[in-house]
Amino acid sequence: MEILHQFHELGTRKLYTTPHIMSDLYPNNEADILTKLSELQKKIANTGLEIEILAAAEYYLDETLLKKTESASHELLTFGNNYLLFETSFMNQPFHLNEFIFKARSRGYHPVLAHPERYAYIQNDHELVDDLIQRGVLLQLNIISLAGYYSKPVRKLAERLIEKGQVHFVGSDCHNMHQFAAIKEAMNNKYYHRAMDLPLKNFNL
């Protein structure tokens, strides 16, 4: 609730939360996330805070996600126009990355890669970004990357993606008040303002 009040003070009136779904580390599921969303929405209503909150998920690309994507009976948690947020290993490109993209798009999902600037395998292969975009992948940048929150190489890649216009969404990655402070710091960065000038899909959600 403290984070929501802080976002409200910044002028935010609508938020999508994207809790992790990772079979080993974060064994959440779609039903539990929606249950907690309902509880939070009731609490917001009781406090009178004028902010709308919805939920999707940030899926980790593993065998479990592949099986879910292949199952016609399993509905994944998406946001906006069937946007499906996913992340991968930070160090190595998954060997089934392209297979997942193809299967997700075949089911009508629009895959969105979370924080591309944080992946070592993308930092070492700049052409991979072009390939992912050509395959229909959208990219979501973490705002706090611009504050150097993760590392200087991450910040540099974030700036490069903005310069090339290869950012389709921005996300907060705000799990706590320490990260919220980094968001406010990033908002003073010139690259943040350049990102806001891009035709971000956030504005149409």
C-alpha positions as CSV (number, residue, x, y, z in Angstrom):
1,M,0.0,0.0,0.0
2,E,2.9,2.4,0.7
3,I,4.2,1.7,-2.8
4,L,0.8,2.4,-4.3
5,H,0.5,5.7,-2.4
6,Q,3.9,6.7,-3.7
7,F,3.0,5.9,-7.3
8,H,-0.3,7.8,-6.9
9,E,1.8,10.9,-5.8
10,L,3.7,10.6,-9.1
11,G,0.4,10.8,-11.0
12,T,0.0,7.1,-11.7
13,R,-3.7,6.1,-11.9
14,K,-3.4,2.6,-13.3
15,L,-0.9,-0.2,-12.5
16,Y,-0.4,-3.8,-13.8
17,T,1.4,-6.0,-11.2
18,T,3.3,-8.9,-12.7
19,P,4.3,-11.3,-9.9
20,H,6.9,-13.9,-10.9
21,I,5.8,-17.4,-11.9
22,M,8.9,-19.7,-11.7
23,S,8.4,-23.4,-11.0
24,D,11.4,-23.7,-8.7
25,L,11.8,-20.3,-7.0
26,Y,8.4,-18.6,-7.2
27,P,5.7,-21.4,-7.4
28,N,2.8,-19.0,-7.9
29,N,-0.1,-19.8,-10.1
30,E,-2.6,-17.8,-12.0
31,A,-5.5,-18.5,-9.7
32,D,-3.6,-17.5,-6.5
33,I,-2.4,-14.2,-8.2
34,L,-6.0,-13.3,-9.1
35,T,-7.2,-14.1,-5.6
36,K,-4.6,-11.8,-4.1
37,L,-5.5,-9.2,-6.7
38,S,-9.1,-9.2,-5.5
39,E,-7.9,-8.8,-1.9
40,L,-5.7,-5.9,-2.8
41,Q,-8.5,-4.2,-4.8
42,K,-10.8,-4.4,-1.8
43,K,-8.2,-2.9,0.4
44,I,-7.6,-0.1,-2.0
45,A,-11.3,0.6,-2.3
46,N,-11.6,0.7,1.5
47,T,-8.8,3.3,1.8
48,G,-10.3,5.5,-1.0
49,L,-7.1,5.5,-3.0
50,E,-7.9,6.5,-6.6
51,I,-5.8,4.0,-8.4
52,E,-6.7,1.0,-10.6
53,I,-4.7,-2.1,-10.2
54,L,-4.7,-5.2,-12.4
55,A,-2.6,-8.3,-12.6
56,A,-0.7,-10.3,-15.1
57,A,2.4,-12.4,-14.5
58,E,6.1,-12.5,-15.3
59,Y,6.7,-16.0,-16.5
60,Y,10.1,-17.7,-16.4
61,L,10.9,-19.4,-19.6
62,D,11.4,-23.1,-18.7
63,E,9.8,-26.4,-19.6
64,T,6.8,-25.6,-17.4
65,L,6.0,-22.5,-19.4
66,L,6.5,-24.3,-22.7
67,K,3.9,-26.9,-21.6
68,K,1.5,-24.2,-20.5
69,T,1.9,-22.5,-23.9
70,E,1.2,-25.7,-25.7
71,S,-1.9,-26.4,-23.8
72,A,-5.0,-25.0,-25.4
73,S,-6.9,-25.3,-22.1
74,H,-4.4,-23.3,-20.1
75,E,-5.0,-19.5,-20.1
76,L,-1.9,-17.5,-19.2
77,L,-2.1,-14.2,-17.3
78,T,-1.6,-11.4,-19.8
79,F,-2.1,-7.7,-19.9
80,G,-3.5,-5.3,-22.4
81,N,-3.8,-6.8,-25.9
82,N,-2.8,-10.3,-24.8
83,Y,0.7,-9.2,-24.0
84,L,2.6,-12.1,-22.4
85,L,5.5,-11.0,-20.1
86,F,8.4,-13.5,-19.8
87,E,12.0,-13.6,-18.6
88,T,14.9,-16.0,-19.2
89,S,18.1,-17.0,-17.6
90,F,20.3,-14.0,-17.1
91,M,23.5,-15.7,-18.4
92,N,22.6,-18.0,-21.2
93,Q,20.2,-17.8,-24.1
94,P,17.6,-20.6,-23.7
95,F,17.9,-23.1,-26.5
96,H,14.1,-23.2,-26.8
97,L,13.7,-19.4,-26.9
98,N,12.6,-19.3,-30.6
99,E,10.4,-22.3,-30.1
100,F,8.6,-20.6,-27.3
101,I,8.1,-17.4,-29.3
102,F,6.6,-19.3,-32.2
103,K,4.2,-21.3,-30.0
104,A,3.2,-18.3,-28.0
105,R,2.4,-16.2,-31.1
106,S,0.6,-19.2,-32.7
107,R,-1.8,-19.1,-29.7
108,G,-2.4,-15.4,-30.1
109,Y,-0.1,-14.1,-27.4
110,H,2.2,-11.2,-28.0
111,P,5.4,-12.1,-26.2
112,V,7.1,-9.3,-24.2
113,L,10.7,-9.9,-23.0
114,A,11.2,-8.4,-19.5
115,H,14.3,-6.3,-18.9
116,P,16.4,-7.2,-22.0
117,E,19.1,-4.9,-20.8
118,R,19.9,-7.3,-17.9
119,Y,20.8,-10.4,-19.9
120,A,24.5,-11.1,-20.4
121,Y,23.8,-13.0,-23.6
122,I,22.1,-10.0,-25.1
123,Q,24.9,-7.6,-24.0
124,N,27.3,-9.9,-25.8
125,D,25.2,-10.2,-29.0
126,H,23.6,-6.9,-30.0
127,E,22.2,-8.4,-33.2
128,L,20.0,-10.7,-31.1
129,V,17.8,-7.8,-30.3
130,D,17.1,-7.2,-33.9
131,D,16.3,-10.9,-34.4
132,L,13.9,-11.0,-31.5
133,I,12.0,-8.0,-32.7
134,Q,11.8,-9.4,-36.2
135,R,10.3,-12.6,-34.6
136,G,7.6,-10.5,-33.0
137,V,9.0,-10.0,-29.5
138,L,8.3,-6.7,-27.7
139,L,10.8,-5.4,-25.2
140,Q,10.1,-4.0,-21.7
141,L,12.8,-1.9,-20.1
142,N,13.2,-1.6,-16.3
143,I,13.1,2.1,-15.4
144,I,15.6,1.7,-12.6
145,S,18.2,0.3,-15.0
146,L,18.7,4.0,-16.0
147,A,19.7,4.8,-12.5
148,G,22.5,2.2,-12.6
149,Y,20.6,0.1,-10.1
150,Y,21.9,-3.2,-11.5
151,S,25.3,-2.3,-13.0
152,K,27.0,0.1,-15.4
153,P,26.8,-2.4,-18.4
154,V,23.1,-2.8,-17.8
155,R,22.6,1.0,-17.8
156,K,24.6,1.3,-21.0
157,L,22.6,-1.3,-22.8
158,A,19.3,0.3,-21.6
159,E,20.5,3.6,-23.0
160,R,21.4,2.0,-26.3
161,L,18.0,0.3,-26.6
162,I,16.4,3.7,-26.1
163,E,18.6,5.4,-28.6
164,K,17.7,2.8,-31.2
165,G,14.0,3.0,-30.4
166,Q,13.9,-0.6,-29.4
167,V,11.8,-0.2,-26.3
168,H,8.1,-1.0,-26.4
169,F,7.2,-0.9,-22.7
170,V,8.7,0.4,-19.5
171,G,8.2,-1.3,-16.2
172,S,9.1,-0.3,-12.7
173,D,10.6,-3.6,-11.2
174,C,9.4,-2.0,-7.9
175,H,9.4,-4.7,-5.2
176,N,10.1,-2.3,-2.3
177,M,10.6,1.3,-1.3
178,H,14.4,1.1,-2.0
179,Q,13.6,0.4,-5.6
180,F,11.0,3.1,-5.6
181,A,13.7,5.6,-4.7
182,A,15.7,4.3,-7.7
183,I,12.7,5.0,-9.9
184,K,12.6,8.6,-8.7
185,E,16.3,8.9,-9.4
186,A,15.9,7.5,-12.9
187,M,13.2,10.0,-13.7
188,N,15.8,12.7,-13.6
189,N,17.9,10.9,-16.2
190,K,17.8,12.3,-19.8
191,Y,17.3,8.8,-21.1
192,Y,14.2,8.4,-19.1
193,H,12.7,11.4,-20.9
194,R,13.9,10.0,-24.2
195,A,12.1,6.8,-23.4
196,M,8.9,8.7,-22.6
197,D,9.1,10.3,-26.0
198,L,9.0,6.9,-27.7
199,P,5.7,5.4,-28.9
200,L,5.5,3.2,-25.8
201,K,2.6,0.8,-25.6
202,N,2.1,1.7,-21.9
203,F,0.2,4.8,-23.1
204,N,-2.5,2.6,-24.8
205,L,-3.1,0.1,-22.0
